[in-house]
Amino acid sequence: MSGGSFLWRGAAISFRAGESIASALLRAGERDLGADGAGARLRYFCGIGACQNCLVSVDGSIAESCLTPASDGLKVDPVEAVHG
């Protein structure tokens, strides 16, 4: 099974084919996804997009990392880095 890598806070994160951004980050030991606009810490929680607790910036657009497939070359950052 092949995969690739995307950038998280400027560091390469490898992923497996079919893996979500959240899953790849969790597997890489990245549990803190930054803070939301109110300062609450974000993390991978429900895994189905219901809680909106895993929001990240993907190539400049806000997305749920648990629902967004990892793709080679993506630039993924905490929401605060874009809107902070």
C-alpha positions as CSV (number, residue, x, y, z in Angstrom):
1,M,0.0,0.0,0.0
2,S,1.4,3.3,-1.0
3,G,0.9,6.7,0.5
4,G,2.8,9.9,0.6
5,S,3.4,12.9,2.8
6,F,1.9,16.2,3.6
7,L,3.3,19.2,5.6
8,W,2.0,19.8,9.1
9,R,3.4,23.0,10.6
10,G,6.1,22.7,8.0
11,A,7.2,19.1,8.9
12,A,6.6,16.1,6.6
13,I,4.0,13.7,7.9
14,S,3.7,10.4,6.1
15,F,0.4,8.7,5.4
16,R,-1.0,5.5,4.1
17,A,-3.2,5.2,1.1
18,G,-6.8,6.0,2.1
19,E,-5.9,7.5,5.5
20,S,-7.4,10.8,6.8
21,I,-5.2,13.7,7.8
22,A,-6.3,13.2,11.4
23,S,-5.4,9.5,11.4
24,A,-1.9,10.2,9.9
25,L,-1.3,13.0,12.5
26,L,-2.4,10.8,15.3
27,R,-0.2,7.9,14.1
28,A,2.7,10.4,13.9
29,G,2.1,11.4,17.6
30,E,0.6,14.7,16.8
31,R,-2.3,15.1,19.2
32,D,-2.6,18.9,19.6
33,L,-4.2,20.4,16.5
34,G,-3.9,24.0,17.8
35,A,-6.6,26.3,19.1
36,D,-9.9,27.5,17.8
37,G,-11.0,31.1,17.6
38,A,-12.0,31.1,21.3
39,G,-8.7,29.6,22.4
40,A,-10.0,26.0,23.1
41,R,-7.5,23.3,22.2
42,L,-8.4,21.2,19.1
43,R,-7.8,17.5,18.8
44,Y,-9.0,14.4,17.0
45,F,-12.1,13.2,18.9
46,C,-15.1,11.7,17.2
47,G,-13.7,10.7,13.9
48,I,-17.0,11.3,12.0
49,G,-17.1,15.1,11.6
50,A,-19.8,15.6,14.1
51,C,-17.8,17.4,16.8
52,Q,-15.8,19.8,14.6
53,N,-13.0,19.5,17.2
54,C,-10.3,18.5,14.6
55,L,-10.5,21.6,12.4
56,V,-7.3,22.5,10.5
57,S,-6.3,24.6,7.6
58,V,-5.7,22.6,4.5
59,D,-4.1,24.6,1.7
60,G,-5.7,27.7,3.2
61,S,-9.3,26.3,3.7
62,I,-10.7,25.2,7.0
63,A,-11.6,21.5,7.0
64,E,-12.3,18.6,9.4
65,S,-9.1,16.6,9.5
66,C,-11.0,13.4,10.3
67,L,-13.0,13.6,7.0
68,T,-10.3,15.0,4.8
69,P,-8.2,12.3,2.9
70,A,-4.5,12.8,3.2
71,S,-3.0,13.7,-0.1
72,D,0.6,14.1,-1.2
73,G,1.9,17.7,-1.0
74,L,-1.0,19.2,1.1
75,K,0.0,22.1,3.4
76,V,-1.8,21.5,6.7
77,D,-1.6,24.0,9.6
78,P,-3.5,24.8,12.8
79,V,-6.5,27.1,12.3
80,E,-4.9,29.7,14.6
81,A,-1.9,29.9,12.2
82,V,-4.2,31.1,9.4
83,H,-6.9,33.1,11.4
84,G,-4.9,33.8,14.6
